[in-house]
Every structure is written in structure tokens, then in C-alpha cells.
Amino acid sequence: MRLRIGLAALALLASGAGAARTPEQVAEAALKAAPVWDGHNDVPEQLRERRKNLIADFDFRDTTQTADPANERKAMHTDLTRLRRGKVGAQFWSVWIPTTLNEQQAVQSTLEQIDVTKRLIARYPGELQLVTTADEAERAMKAGRIASLIGMEGGHSIGSSLAVLRQMYALGARYMTLTHSKATPWADSATDPPKHDGLTDFGRDVVREMQRLGMLVDLSHVSEATMLDALEIAKAPVIFSHSGARAIGGHPRNVPDSALDRLKANGGLVMIVTLPSYVTDEVRMWNARFAGEKARIEALRIGDPATAKAETEAWTKANPPLRAAISQVADHIDHVVKRIGVDHVGLGGDFDGMDATVTGMEDVSTYPALFVELARRGYSQAALEKIASRNMLRAMRAAEAYASSRRGDAPIESATAF
């Protein structure tokens, strides 16, 4: 008997089963078991800005040759080939529209962005699958397709109408960011002077109606007061679809500890962004210096744009742009985990919604490198699986369960604007 046990142990060691795994092996195993569920990708914005939503001849299998220097556009960050390399199994596609549109234009443009997103998904049925529930997303991932969900970036998308909100949900939108860069008539933004000290009474009704429907409340882009107001009344998990930790990167778009602490009790999660100025203050400060110098030069060279451009380029050459690193993205994850636990963190890269990228995370194919970095820091496979997609699945299921429990509630009414 002892001889058989000894031989079995030797066989395990010889096969490598008893050996410690490398960070690369831990990361690979985690992403195989739980592919990345990314909270925010701006491909629909690129289709609008670059192609006016005309996609008949658009090849989403490979977008590496889409640079457009004449219009100062770099190549896109996302395509089907790189999503596969990045182990992305589910994606919230962002249907962002400019905050400069009036409310009626915003509603129409949002409908157009939902339409083009659905048309893109339908063109690749073997690769992408439109889903609207956590169970559908999980089944799509298991079938080898990229579960594709729609998220609206900015409360201006609904034109201050709960009726429009309900129709957007019916069309498939499964989260809405309460603001974008500007305040709405009912909620304050992180990057606009406060107008309401958080949410108005109507804004609170927006949150309540979203949760009654089962639409995730997204608190990226909103002010701290709006975060706290929403968390005070939320009965189901909320998300930050693409934000960092303000304790690590001081940008007002990031989540302060005051909101993180409320988020733990809420059961929601922060999906960590990779936009460099949110990742590190060094990049943010360089951006501020560049903006100031560019404004100074243009003021001095008014009427002489060629000279202004040359002097700005000379300043940039003498003061090269700074880059953020993968390790600094991991620092944001570390802070959230230490503050409120690994159950409350995910990933929302913001790819195709930013001009600059983190070194080593230049496109959607690079997520495995971040997981290797986390594994090197001691994150277990189980923890990495939560960060990749299990936390998002849990939060979405909880939001759906809350909506199911409120099925008998009447829709919240709001007066028509016309």
C-alpha cells in the first residue's frame, strides 16, 4: 500500500501537477475558466465618428490598418482577432453620443448608435452574440461567442424622460451612465461645475426606475455627490463601468474612498479603466501643462496658426508625453481590493474611447498581461476569475433578481415635455 502511494506521488511530481504554477499559468487558467467581461468599449463611437455609421464595407476582424492621419485618428484598439487574443468573453458596447446635442437630438442619436451596434453584432454571428441577461451572457461565453451587451454612456441619452428610458431598456440597453462630461438637468457630472449638489428628485426617480427595470446604474463620470446620492437609494448593485480609484489617481473621474465604502454595502463593483490620465497623476499633470502651454502659444500667435503649431510641436518634443504602466493599473485594483474586497472590482478598459494608452496595454489583446501582473502580486486563480467576469455576472444577476421582485410595481411616471 505504501509503495503504491509513493509511486502515485512520484507520478504527480513527474507530470508537474504538484509543482508551483508560474504567474503566467495562473493567469491563463483564470482566463480560460472566466474570460474577461469588459465594462466599456467605444467601438460604436468610432463607427459614428469615422464612418457615419455606414458599415457595409467595414471589416471588424482586423482594424489595425484604420489609422487616419489626415484627421488625426490613430488605428482602432478593437477587432475580433484581438478580442480573442485578449480573452474577452463579454463586452458592454458603449452607445455614447455628444453632450452638445439637445435632448431630442440626443435621443435620436442614441437610437442610431443602438442600431449600428446591433447591425455590427449581427454581421458576425459566429463571433458575437447580442445578450440582455446574465444567463444569456454566460451561455454565449460557454458557446465560444463574445457576449455583446449595450450600455448607454450619459443620461442625456434619454432626454429627461422616463418613458424614453423604458424604451431604451426594451431595445436592449442594460446600463446607463447617469452623466457624461456635462451635468444633465437632473444629475451632476464629475467634470462640470455642480448644478444640483448630486441628484435632483427626478434624478432619484431615474435611479429607482432603472433598478425597477433591471438596468444597471453606472456611476462613472458622475460627481461624488451624485455617487453618494445614488448609492443611498440604490436597492440593487450599481457599477462604475470604467473608473479608477481616486486614492491612486486623483482625477475627479475616479472613485473616492467615500463612495467605495458605500459600494461594498451595495454589492456593486468598480470596473478599472486604463485611460492614462485616470491611471496616474503624472500623466494628468503633463496633460495640464501641455494644455496650458498650447493655450499660451496660441494666444501669442493669434492669426498665425502655422507658427503656433510649430512652437507647440517644439515644446512637445522637448517635453515628451508621459506614459502609464500596467503596474499602475494593477495599483488601482490593489486599492479597491484592500479597501472593500476582491468581490467589488472588474475591468472597463475604455478602449477606442481614448487617444493615448497604457504602455503594454495598447489594445484589447493585452488583458492577459494585466492578469500576469496581478498573479505576480499573489492574486489566486479564484480571485482573478472574480475580477475577470464572475463579479460582473453576480452583480447583474442581483440587479435582475431585484427587478423580478418589483415586477408588480407600476412604472414611475413623469410629465411629458411637450
Contacts in CASP RR format, 6 or more apart in sequence:
PFRMAT RR
TARGET T0000
AUTHOR 0000-0000-0000
METHOD contacts of the structure
MODEL  1
MRLRIGLAALALLASGAGAARTPEQVAEAALKAAPVWDGHNDVPEQLRER
RKNLIADFDFRDTTQTADPANERKAMHTDLTRLRRGKVGAQFWSVWIPTT
LNEQQAVQSTLEQIDVTKRLIARYPGELQLVTTADEAERAMKAGRIASLI
GMEGGHSIGSSLAVLRQMYALGARYMTLTHSKATPWADSATDPPKHDGLT
DFGRDVVREMQRLGMLVDLSHVSEATMLDALEIAKAPVIFSHSGARAIGG
HPRNVPDSALDRLKANGGLVMIVTLPSYVTDEVRMWNARFAGEKARIEAL
RIGDPATAKAETEAWTKANPPLRAAISQVADHIDHVVKRIGVDHVGLGGD
FDGMDATVTGMEDVSTYPALFVELARRGYSQAALEKIASRNMLRAMRAAE
AYASSRRGDAPIESATAF
12 18 0 8 1.000
13 19 0 8 1.000
21 29 0 8 1.000
23 372 0 8 1.000
23 373 0 8 1.000
23 375 0 8 1.000
23 376 0 8 1.000
24 372 0 8 1.000
24 375 0 8 1.000
26 375 0 8 1.000
26 379 0 8 1.000
26 380 0 8 1.000
26 381 0 8 1.000
26 384 0 8 1.000
27 368 0 8 1.000
27 371 0 8 1.000
27 372 0 8 1.000
27 374 0 8 1.000
27 375 0 8 1.000
27 384 0 8 1.000
28 368 0 8 1.000
29 381 0 8 1.000
30 371 0 8 1.000
30 375 0 8 1.000
30 381 0 8 1.000
30 384 0 8 1.000
30 385 0 8 1.000
30 388 0 8 1.000
31 86 0 8 1.000
31 87 0 8 1.000
31 367 0 8 1.000
31 368 0 8 1.000
31 371 0 8 1.000
31 384 0 8 1.000
31 388 0 8 1.000
32 87 0 8 1.000
33 381 0 8 1.000
33 385 0 8 1.000
34 384 0 8 1.000
34 385 0 8 1.000
34 386 0 8 1.000
34 388 0 8 1.000
34 389 0 8 1.000
34 390 0 8 1.000
35 87 0 8 1.000
35 88 0 8 1.000
35 89 0 8 1.000
35 90 0 8 1.000
35 141 0 8 1.000
35 388 0 8 1.000
35 389 0 8 1.000
36 86 0 8 1.000
36 87 0 8 1.000
36 88 0 8 1.000
36 89 0 8 1.000
36 90 0 8 1.000
36 347 0 8 1.000
36 367 0 8 1.000
36 388 0 8 1.000
36 389 0 8 1.000
37 88 0 8 1.000
37 89 0 8 1.000
37 90 0 8 1.000
37 91 0 8 1.000
37 92 0 8 1.000
37 137 0 8 1.000
37 147 0 8 1.000
37 346 0 8 1.000
37 347 0 8 1.000
37 388 0 8 1.000
37 389 0 8 1.000
37 392 0 8 1.000
37 393 0 8 1.000
38 88 0 8 1.000
38 90 0 8 1.000
38 91 0 8 1.000
38 92 0 8 1.000
38 271 0 8 1.000
38 347 0 8 1.000
38 348 0 8 1.000
38 349 0 8 1.000
38 351 0 8 1.000
38 364 0 8 1.000
38 367 0 8 1.000
39 91 0 8 1.000
39 92 0 8 1.000
39 239 0 8 1.000
39 241 0 8 1.000
39 242 0 8 1.000
39 271 0 8 1.000
39 346 0 8 1.000
39 347 0 8 1.000
39 348 0 8 1.000
39 349 0 8 1.000
39 392 0 8 1.000
40 92 0 8 1.000
40 94 0 8 1.000
40 153 0 8 1.000
40 220 0 8 1.000
40 241 0 8 1.000
40 242 0 8 1.000
40 271 0 8 1.000
40 273 0 8 1.000
40 348 0 8 1.000
40 349 0 8 1.000
40 350 0 8 1.000
41 78 0 8 1.000
41 91 0 8 1.000
41 92 0 8 1.000
41 93 0 8 1.000
41 94 0 8 1.000
41 348 0 8 1.000
41 349 0 8 1.000
41 350 0 8 1.000
41 351 0 8 1.000
41 352 0 8 1.000
41 364 0 8 1.000
42 94 0 8 1.000
42 96 0 8 1.000
42 350 0 8 1.000
42 351 0 8 1.000
42 352 0 8 1.000
42 353 0 8 1.000
43 76 0 8 1.000
43 78 0 8 1.000
43 93 0 8 1.000
43 117 0 8 1.000
43 120 0 8 1.000
43 352 0 8 1.000
44 93 0 8 1.000
44 94 0 8 1.000
44 95 0 8 1.000
44 96 0 8 1.000
44 113 0 8 1.000
44 116 0 8 1.000
44 117 0 8 1.000
44 120 0 8 1.000
45 94 0 8 1.000
45 96 0 8 1.000
45 113 0 8 1.000
45 352 0 8 1.000
45 353 0 8 1.000
46 76 0 8 1.000
46 352 0 8 1.000
46 353 0 8 1.000
47 53 0 8 1.000
47 55 0 8 1.000
47 58 0 8 1.000
47 116 0 8 1.000
47 120 0 8 1.000
48 97 0 8 1.000
48 112 0 8 1.000
48 113 0 8 1.000
48 116 0 8 1.000
49 73 0 8 1.000
50 66 0 8 1.000
50 68 0 8 1.000
50 73 0 8 1.000
51 58 0 8 1.000
53 112 0 8 1.000
53 113 0 8 1.000
53 115 0 8 1.000
53 116 0 8 1.000
55 116 0 8 1.000
55 119 0 8 1.000
55 120 0 8 1.000
55 123 0 8 1.000
58 120 0 8 1.000
60 79 0 8 1.000
60 80 0 8 1.000
60 120 0 8 1.000
60 123 0 8 1.000
60 124 0 8 1.000
61 79 0 8 1.000
61 80 0 8 1.000
61 81 0 8 1.000
61 124 0 8 1.000
62 79 0 8 1.000
62 80 0 8 1.000
62 81 0 8 1.000
63 75 0 8 1.000
63 76 0 8 1.000
63 78 0 8 1.000
63 79 0 8 1.000
64 75 0 8 1.000
64 76 0 8 1.000
64 79 0 8 1.000
65 75 0 8 1.000
66 73 0 8 1.000
66 75 0 8 1.000
66 76 0 8 1.000
67 73 0 8 1.000
67 74 0 8 1.000
67 75 0 8 1.000
74 355 0 8 1.000
76 352 0 8 1.000
77 351 0 8 1.000
77 352 0 8 1.000
77 353 0 8 1.000
77 357 0 8 1.000
77 362 0 8 1.000
77 363 0 8 1.000
77 364 0 8 1.000
78 351 0 8 1.000
78 352 0 8 1.000
78 363 0 8 1.000
78 364 0 8 1.000
80 124 0 8 1.000
80 127 0 8 1.000
80 128 0 8 1.000
80 146 0 8 1.000
81 365 0 8 1.000
82 363 0 8 1.000
82 364 0 8 1.000
82 365 0 8 1.000
83 89 0 8 1.000
83 91 0 8 1.000
83 146 0 8 1.000
83 364 0 8 1.000
83 365 0 8 1.000
85 365 0 8 1.000
85 368 0 8 1.000
86 364 0 8 1.000
86 365 0 8 1.000
86 366 0 8 1.000
86 367 0 8 1.000
86 368 0 8 1.000
87 367 0 8 1.000
87 368 0 8 1.000
87 388 0 8 1.000
88 146 0 8 1.000
88 364 0 8 1.000
88 367 0 8 1.000
89 141 0 8 1.000
89 144 0 8 1.000
89 146 0 8 1.000
89 147 0 8 1.000
89 389 0 8 1.000
90 131 0 8 1.000
90 137 0 8 1.000
90 140 0 8 1.000
90 141 0 8 1.000
90 146 0 8 1.000
90 147 0 8 1.000
90 148 0 8 1.000
90 149 0 8 1.000
90 389 0 8 1.000
90 392 0 8 1.000
91 146 0 8 1.000
91 147 0 8 1.000
91 148 0 8 1.000
91 149 0 8 1.000
92 149 0 8 1.000
92 150 0 8 1.000
92 151 0 8 1.000
92 174 0 8 1.000
92 175 0 8 1.000
92 241 0 8 1.000
93 117 0 8 1.000
93 121 0 8 1.000
93 148 0 8 1.000
93 149 0 8 1.000
93 150 0 8 1.000
93 151 0 8 1.000
94 151 0 8 1.000
94 152 0 8 1.000
94 153 0 8 1.000
94 241 0 8 1.000
95 110 0 8 1.000
95 113 0 8 1.000
95 114 0 8 1.000
95 117 0 8 1.000
95 150 0 8 1.000
95 151 0 8 1.000
95 152 0 8 1.000
95 153 0 8 1.000
95 157 0 8 1.000
95 173 0 8 1.000
96 113 0 8 1.000
96 153 0 8 1.000
96 154 0 8 1.000
96 180 0 8 1.000
97 106 0 8 1.000
97 109 0 8 1.000
97 110 0 8 1.000
97 113 0 8 1.000
97 156 0 8 1.000
97 157 0 8 1.000
98 109 0 8 1.000
99 154 0 8 1.000
99 156 0 8 1.000
99 180 0 8 1.000
99 181 0 8 1.000
99 182 0 8 1.000
101 109 0 8 1.000
101 156 0 8 1.000
103 156 0 8 1.000
103 159 0 8 1.000
103 160 0 8 1.000
103 417 0 8 1.000
104 159 0 8 1.000
106 156 0 8 1.000
106 157 0 8 1.000
106 159 0 8 1.000
107 157 0 8 1.000
107 158 0 8 1.000
107 159 0 8 1.000
107 161 0 8 1.000
107 164 0 8 1.000
110 152 0 8 1.000
110 157 0 8 1.000
110 158 0 8 1.000
110 168 0 8 1.000
111 171 0 8 1.000
114 150 0 8 1.000
114 168 0 8 1.000
114 171 0 8 1.000
114 172 0 8 1.000
114 173 0 8 1.000
117 148 0 8 1.000
117 150 0 8 1.000
118 130 0 8 1.000
118 150 0 8 1.000
120 128 0 8 1.000
121 128 0 8 1.000
121 129 0 8 1.000
121 130 0 8 1.000
121 148 0 8 1.000
122 130 0 8 1.000
126 145 0 8 1.000
127 145 0 8 1.000
127 146 0 8 1.000
128 145 0 8 1.000
128 146 0 8 1.000
128 148 0 8 1.000
129 136 0 8 1.000
129 140 0 8 1.000
129 143 0 8 1.000
129 145 0 8 1.000
129 146 0 8 1.000
129 147 0 8 1.000
129 148 0 8 1.000
130 148 0 8 1.000
130 149 0 8 1.000
131 137 0 8 1.000
131 140 0 8 1.000
131 147 0 8 1.000
131 148 0 8 1.000
131 149 0 8 1.000
132 149 0 8 1.000
132 172 0 8 1.000
132 174 0 8 1.000
133 396 0 8 1.000
133 400 0 8 1.000
134 393 0 8 1.000
134 396 0 8 1.000
134 397 0 8 1.000
134 400 0 8 1.000
135 397 0 8 1.000
136 147 0 8 1.000
137 147 0 8 1.000
137 149 0 8 1.000
137 393 0 8 1.000
137 396 0 8 1.000
138 147 0 8 1.000
138 393 0 8 1.000
140 146 0 8 1.000
140 147 0 8 1.000
141 147 0 8 1.000
141 389 0 8 1.000
149 174 0 8 1.000
149 175 0 8 1.000
150 171 0 8 1.000
150 172 0 8 1.000
150 173 0 8 1.000
150 174 0 8 1.000
151 173 0 8 1.000
151 174 0 8 1.000
151 175 0 8 1.000
151 176 0 8 1.000
151 177 0 8 1.000
151 218 0 8 1.000
151 241 0 8 1.000
152 158 0 8 1.000
152 168 0 8 1.000
152 173 0 8 1.000
152 175 0 8 1.000
152 176 0 8 1.000
152 177 0 8 1.000
153 177 0 8 1.000
153 180 0 8 1.000
153 218 0 8 1.000
153 221 0 8 1.000
153 241 0 8 1.000
154 176 0 8 1.000
154 177 0 8 1.000
154 178 0 8 1.000
154 179 0 8 1.000
154 180 0 8 1.000
154 184 0 8 1.000
154 221 0 8 1.000
155 176 0 8 1.000
155 177 0 8 1.000
155 178 0 8 1.000
155 179 0 8 1.000
155 180 0 8 1.000
155 184 0 8 1.000
155 187 0 8 1.000
155 206 0 8 1.000
156 179 0 8 1.000
156 180 0 8 1.000
156 182 0 8 1.000
156 184 0 8 1.000
157 168 0 8 1.000
157 176 0 8 1.000
158 164 0 8 1.000
158 165 0 8 1.000
158 168 0 8 1.000
158 176 0 8 1.000
158 206 0 8 1.000
159 417 0 8 1.000
160 184 0 8 1.000
160 185 0 8 1.000
160 186 0 8 1.000
160 202 0 8 1.000
160 414 0 8 1.000
160 417 0 8 1.000
161 414 0 8 1.000
161 416 0 8 1.000
161 417 0 8 1.000
162 205 0 8 1.000
162 206 0 8 1.000
162 209 0 8 1.000
162 411 0 8 1.000
162 412 0 8 1.000
162 413 0 8 1.000
162 414 0 8 1.000
163 414 0 8 1.000
163 416 0 8 1.000
165 176 0 8 1.000
165 206 0 8 1.000
165 209 0 8 1.000
165 210 0 8 1.000
165 213 0 8 1.000
165 215 0 8 1.000
166 209 0 8 1.000
166 213 0 8 1.000
166 411 0 8 1.000
168 176 0 8 1.000
169 213 0 8 1.000
169 214 0 8 1.000
169 215 0 8 1.000
173 215 0 8 1.000
174 214 0 8 1.000
174 215 0 8 1.000
174 216 0 8 1.000
174 396 0 8 1.000
175 215 0 8 1.000
175 216 0 8 1.000
175 217 0 8 1.000
175 218 0 8 1.000
175 239 0 8 1.000
175 241 0 8 1.000
176 210 0 8 1.000
176 215 0 8 1.000
176 216 0 8 1.000
176 217 0 8 1.000
176 218 0 8 1.000
177 218 0 8 1.000
177 219 0 8 1.000
177 220 0 8 1.000
177 221 0 8 1.000
177 222 0 8 1.000
177 241 0 8 1.000
178 184 0 8 1.000
178 187 0 8 1.000
178 199 0 8 1.000
178 203 0 8 1.000
178 206 0 8 1.000
178 207 0 8 1.000
178 217 0 8 1.000
178 218 0 8 1.000
178 219 0 8 1.000
178 221 0 8 1.000
178 222 0 8 1.000
178 226 0 8 1.000
178 230 0 8 1.000
179 187 0 8 1.000
179 188 0 8 1.000
179 189 0 8 1.000
179 190 0 8 1.000
179 192 0 8 1.000
179 221 0 8 1.000
179 222 0 8 1.000
179 223 0 8 1.000
179 226 0 8 1.000
180 189 0 8 1.000
180 221 0 8 1.000
181 189 0 8 1.000
181 191 0 8 1.000
181 192 0 8 1.000
181 221 0 8 1.000
182 189 0 8 1.000
182 191 0 8 1.000
182 192 0 8 1.000
183 189 0 8 1.000
183 192 0 8 1.000
183 193 0 8 1.000
183 194 0 8 1.000
183 195 0 8 1.000
183 196 0 8 1.000
185 200 0 8 1.000
185 202 0 8 1.000
186 196 0 8 1.000
186 199 0 8 1.000
186 200 0 8 1.000
186 202 0 8 1.000
186 203 0 8 1.000
186 206 0 8 1.000
187 196 0 8 1.000
187 198 0 8 1.000
187 199 0 8 1.000
187 200 0 8 1.000
187 203 0 8 1.000
187 206 0 8 1.000
187 222 0 8 1.000
187 226 0 8 1.000
188 194 0 8 1.000
188 195 0 8 1.000
188 196 0 8 1.000
188 197 0 8 1.000
188 198 0 8 1.000
188 199 0 8 1.000
188 222 0 8 1.000
188 223 0 8 1.000
188 225 0 8 1.000
188 226 0 8 1.000
189 221 0 8 1.000
189 222 0 8 1.000
189 223 0 8 1.000
189 226 0 8 1.000
190 221 0 8 1.000
190 222 0 8 1.000
190 223 0 8 1.000
190 224 0 8 1.000
190 252 0 8 1.000
190 253 0 8 1.000
191 221 0 8 1.000
191 252 0 8 1.000
191 253 0 8 1.000
194 223 0 8 1.000
194 225 0 8 1.000
197 225 0 8 1.000
198 222 0 8 1.000
198 223 0 8 1.000
198 225 0 8 1.000
198 226 0 8 1.000
198 228 0 8 1.000
198 229 0 8 1.000
199 206 0 8 1.000
199 207 0 8 1.000
199 226 0 8 1.000
199 229 0 8 1.000
199 230 0 8 1.000
202 414 0 8 1.000
204 229 0 8 1.000
204 233 0 8 1.000
205 412 0 8 1.000
205 414 0 8 1.000
207 217 0 8 1.000
207 230 0 8 1.000
207 233 0 8 1.000
207 234 0 8 1.000
208 233 0 8 1.000
208 412 0 8 1.000
209 411 0 8 1.000
209 412 0 8 1.000
210 216 0 8 1.000
210 217 0 8 1.000
211 217 0 8 1.000
211 234 0 8 1.000
211 235 0 8 1.000
211 236 0 8 1.000
211 399 0 8 1.000
211 402 0 8 1.000
211 403 0 8 1.000
211 406 0 8 1.000
212 403 0 8 1.000
212 406 0 8 1.000
212 409 0 8 1.000
212 411 0 8 1.000
212 412 0 8 1.000
213 403 0 8 1.000
214 236 0 8 1.000
214 399 0 8 1.000
214 400 0 8 1.000
214 402 0 8 1.000
214 403 0 8 1.000
215 399 0 8 1.000
216 237 0 8 1.000
216 238 0 8 1.000
216 239 0 8 1.000
216 395 0 8 1.000
216 396 0 8 1.000
216 399 0 8 1.000
217 230 0 8 1.000
217 234 0 8 1.000
217 238 0 8 1.000
217 239 0 8 1.000
218 238 0 8 1.000
218 239 0 8 1.000
218 240 0 8 1.000
218 241 0 8 1.000
219 226 0 8 1.000
219 227 0 8 1.000
219 230 0 8 1.000
219 231 0 8 1.000
219 238 0 8 1.000
219 239 0 8 1.000
219 240 0 8 1.000
219 243 0 8 1.000
219 255 0 8 1.000
219 259 0 8 1.000
220 240 0 8 1.000
220 241 0 8 1.000
220 242 0 8 1.000
220 243 0 8 1.000
220 253 0 8 1.000
220 273 0 8 1.000
221 253 0 8 1.000
222 230 0 8 1.000
223 252 0 8 1.000
224 252 0 8 1.000
224 256 0 8 1.000
224 258 0 8 1.000
224 259 0 8 1.000
227 255 0 8 1.000
227 256 0 8 1.000
227 259 0 8 1.000
227 262 0 8 1.000
228 258 0 8 1.000
228 259 0 8 1.000
228 262 0 8 1.000
230 238 0 8 1.000
231 238 0 8 1.000
231 259 0 8 1.000
231 262 0 8 1.000
231 263 0 8 1.000
231 266 0 8 1.000
232 262 0 8 1.000
234 266 0 8 1.000
235 402 0 8 1.000
236 398 0 8 1.000
236 399 0 8 1.000
236 401 0 8 1.000
236 402 0 8 1.000
236 403 0 8 1.000
237 266 0 8 1.000
237 267 0 8 1.000
237 268 0 8 1.000
237 269 0 8 1.000
237 394 0 8 1.000
237 395 0 8 1.000
237 398 0 8 1.000
237 399 0 8 1.000
238 263 0 8 1.000
238 266 0 8 1.000
238 268 0 8 1.000
239 268 0 8 1.000
239 269 0 8 1.000
239 270 0 8 1.000
239 271 0 8 1.000
239 392 0 8 1.000
239 395 0 8 1.000
240 255 0 8 1.000
240 263 0 8 1.000
240 269 0 8 1.000
240 270 0 8 1.000
240 271 0 8 1.000
241 271 0 8 1.000
241 348 0 8 1.000
242 271 0 8 1.000
242 273 0 8 1.000
242 275 0 8 1.000
242 348 0 8 1.000
242 349 0 8 1.000
242 350 0 8 1.000
243 253 0 8 1.000
243 254 0 8 1.000
243 255 0 8 1.000
243 270 0 8 1.000
243 271 0 8 1.000
243 272 0 8 1.000
243 273 0 8 1.000
243 278 0 8 1.000
244 253 0 8 1.000
244 254 0 8 1.000
244 255 0 8 1.000
244 270 0 8 1.000
244 272 0 8 1.000
244 273 0 8 1.000
244 278 0 8 1.000
244 279 0 8 1.000
244 332 0 8 1.000
244 336 0 8 1.000
245 254 0 8 1.000
245 255 0 8 1.000
245 260 0 8 1.000
245 270 0 8 1.000
245 272 0 8 1.000
245 332 0 8 1.000
245 335 0 8 1.000
245 336 0 8 1.000
245 339 0 8 1.000
246 252 0 8 1.000
246 254 0 8 1.000
246 255 0 8 1.000
246 256 0 8 1.000
246 257 0 8 1.000
247 256 0 8 1.000
247 257 0 8 1.000
247 335 0 8 1.000
247 339 0 8 1.000
248 254 0 8 1.000
248 279 0 8 1.000
248 280 0 8 1.000
248 328 0 8 1.000
248 331 0 8 1.000
248 332 0 8 1.000
248 335 0 8 1.000
249 278 0 8 1.000
249 279 0 8 1.000
249 280 0 8 1.000
249 281 0 8 1.000
249 284 0 8 1.000
249 332 0 8 1.000
250 281 0 8 1.000
250 284 0 8 1.000
251 277 0 8 1.000
251 278 0 8 1.000
251 281 0 8 1.000
251 284 0 8 1.000
253 278 0 8 1.000
254 278 0 8 1.000
255 263 0 8 1.000
255 270 0 8 1.000
257 339 0 8 1.000
260 270 0 8 1.000
260 336 0 8 1.000
260 339 0 8 1.000
260 340 0 8 1.000
260 344 0 8 1.000
261 339 0 8 1.000
261 340 0 8 1.000
263 269 0 8 1.000
263 270 0 8 1.000
263 340 0 8 1.000
263 344 0 8 1.000
264 340 0 8 1.000
264 341 0 8 1.000
264 344 0 8 1.000
267 343 0 8 1.000
267 344 0 8 1.000
267 395 0 8 1.000
267 398 0 8 1.000
268 344 0 8 1.000
268 395 0 8 1.000
269 343 0 8 1.000
269 344 0 8 1.000
269 345 0 8 1.000
269 346 0 8 1.000
269 391 0 8 1.000
269 392 0 8 1.000
269 395 0 8 1.000
270 336 0 8 1.000
270 344 0 8 1.000
270 345 0 8 1.000
270 346 0 8 1.000
271 345 0 8 1.000
271 346 0 8 1.000
271 347 0 8 1.000
271 348 0 8 1.000
271 349 0 8 1.000
271 392 0 8 1.000
272 329 0 8 1.000
272 332 0 8 1.000
272 333 0 8 1.000
272 336 0 8 1.000
272 345 0 8 1.000
272 346 0 8 1.000
272 347 0 8 1.000
272 348 0 8 1.000
272 349 0 8 1.000
273 279 0 8 1.000
273 348 0 8 1.000
273 349 0 8 1.000
273 350 0 8 1.000
274 324 0 8 1.000
274 329 0 8 1.000
274 348 0 8 1.000
274 349 0 8 1.000
274 350 0 8 1.000
274 351 0 8 1.000
274 354 0 8 1.000
274 357 0 8 1.000
274 358 0 8 1.000
274 361 0 8 1.000
275 349 0 8 1.000
275 350 0 8 1.000
275 353 0 8 1.000
275 354 0 8 1.000
275 356 0 8 1.000
276 283 0 8 1.000
276 322 0 8 1.000
276 323 0 8 1.000
276 324 0 8 1.000
276 354 0 8 1.000
276 356 0 8 1.000
276 357 0 8 1.000
276 358 0 8 1.000
277 283 0 8 1.000
277 284 0 8 1.000
277 287 0 8 1.000
277 356 0 8 1.000
278 284 0 8 1.000
279 324 0 8 1.000
279 328 0 8 1.000
279 329 0 8 1.000
279 332 0 8 1.000
279 358 0 8 1.000
280 322 0 8 1.000
280 324 0 8 1.000
280 325 0 8 1.000
280 328 0 8 1.000
282 322 0 8 1.000
282 324 0 8 1.000
283 321 0 8 1.000
283 322 0 8 1.000
283 323 0 8 1.000
283 324 0 8 1.000
283 356 0 8 1.000
286 319 0 8 1.000
286 321 0 8 1.000
286 322 0 8 1.000
289 319 0 8 1.000
290 315 0 8 1.000
290 316 0 8 1.000
290 319 0 8 1.000
290 321 0 8 1.000
293 312 0 8 1.000
293 315 0 8 1.000
294 312 0 8 1.000
294 315 0 8 1.000
297 308 0 8 1.000
297 311 0 8 1.000
297 312 0 8 1.000
297 315 0 8 1.000
298 305 0 8 1.000
298 308 0 8 1.000
298 312 0 8 1.000
300 308 0 8 1.000
301 307 0 8 1.000
301 308 0 8 1.000
301 311 0 8 1.000
321 356 0 8 1.000
323 356 0 8 1.000
323 358 0 8 1.000
323 359 0 8 1.000
324 358 0 8 1.000
324 359 0 8 1.000
325 358 0 8 1.000
325 359 0 8 1.000
325 360 0 8 1.000
326 358 0 8 1.000
326 359 0 8 1.000
326 360 0 8 1.000
326 361 0 8 1.000
326 369 0 8 1.000
326 370 0 8 1.000
326 373 0 8 1.000
327 373 0 8 1.000
328 358 0 8 1.000
329 358 0 8 1.000
329 361 0 8 1.000
329 370 0 8 1.000
329 373 0 8 1.000
330 370 0 8 1.000
330 373 0 8 1.000
330 374 0 8 1.000
330 377 0 8 1.000
333 345 0 8 1.000
333 346 0 8 1.000
333 374 0 8 1.000
333 387 0 8 1.000
334 377 0 8 1.000
336 344 0 8 1.000
336 345 0 8 1.000
337 345 0 8 1.000
337 383 0 8 1.000
342 379 0 8 1.000
342 383 0 8 1.000
342 386 0 8 1.000
342 387 0 8 1.000
342 391 0 8 1.000
343 386 0 8 1.000
343 391 0 8 1.000
343 394 0 8 1.000
344 391 0 8 1.000
345 386 0 8 1.000
345 387 0 8 1.000
345 391 0 8 1.000
346 387 0 8 1.000
346 388 0 8 1.000
346 391 0 8 1.000
346 392 0 8 1.000
347 367 0 8 1.000
347 370 0 8 1.000
347 387 0 8 1.000
347 388 0 8 1.000
351 357 0 8 1.000
351 363 0 8 1.000
351 364 0 8 1.000
357 363 0 8 1.000
360 366 0 8 1.000
360 369 0 8 1.000
361 367 0 8 1.000
361 369 0 8 1.000
361 370 0 8 1.000
371 384 0 8 1.000
371 387 0 8 1.000
371 388 0 8 1.000
374 383 0 8 1.000
374 384 0 8 1.000
374 387 0 8 1.000
375 384 0 8 1.000
379 387 0 8 1.000
END
